[in-house]
Amino acid sequence: MSVTDTKTNDLLMAALNHQRAGKSWEGMKILKKLVSENPENAVYCKLLGNVYFHMGLLNWAVDYYKQAITLDPQYLDAHYDLGVAFYHRGRAEEAITEYKTALTIDPDYHAAHYRIGLCYKHAGNLEKARHHLLESIAVTPEYVMAHFHLGEIYLEMNEKEKAKGAFEKLLEEVPDDVAGAKHLKWLEQDNGSHKTAAG
């Protein structure tokens, strides 16, 4: 490894350590320098996008995720992170497109299935939402948030037994989950309410 490579790796580690420590501004300055000096490096662009995302600068995050994808169209995490940024900007259709692209690269990418499921859930397309949440769970059975949202979907679809099973699975993984316990209690009382815990 050359002196230049060692210095670059040290800078990258410093940037990541700053981000982990909640010092996004310091991490951003280092990553901007790395991107400036290595404009063809997709990883640096994606990581700078991540810093901007965590700083709440979503438009800049989108720009750098897109730059990373231009440099490496098969960059799985860049497609996924771009989808998350679009989702947080309220651009659900564009988010779904990026998640689907991620799934063409890796069909078992459970987080992309989960995120598509959320997009469809919020759009009211419960069948597609259920499909993708089940795909997420098939790959990663312990992914508790997928069980929670699947339970809510089953409640909306008036499939109480399936909803109960989803919340029971959630509570197996996280016994002190308040929202899951509240849903399960409602189901056990069978009070006919289909409201979600947040509703």
Order of alpha helices (4+ residues) and beta strands (2+ residues): alpha-alpha-alpha-alpha-alpha-alpha-alpha-alpha-alpha-alpha-alpha
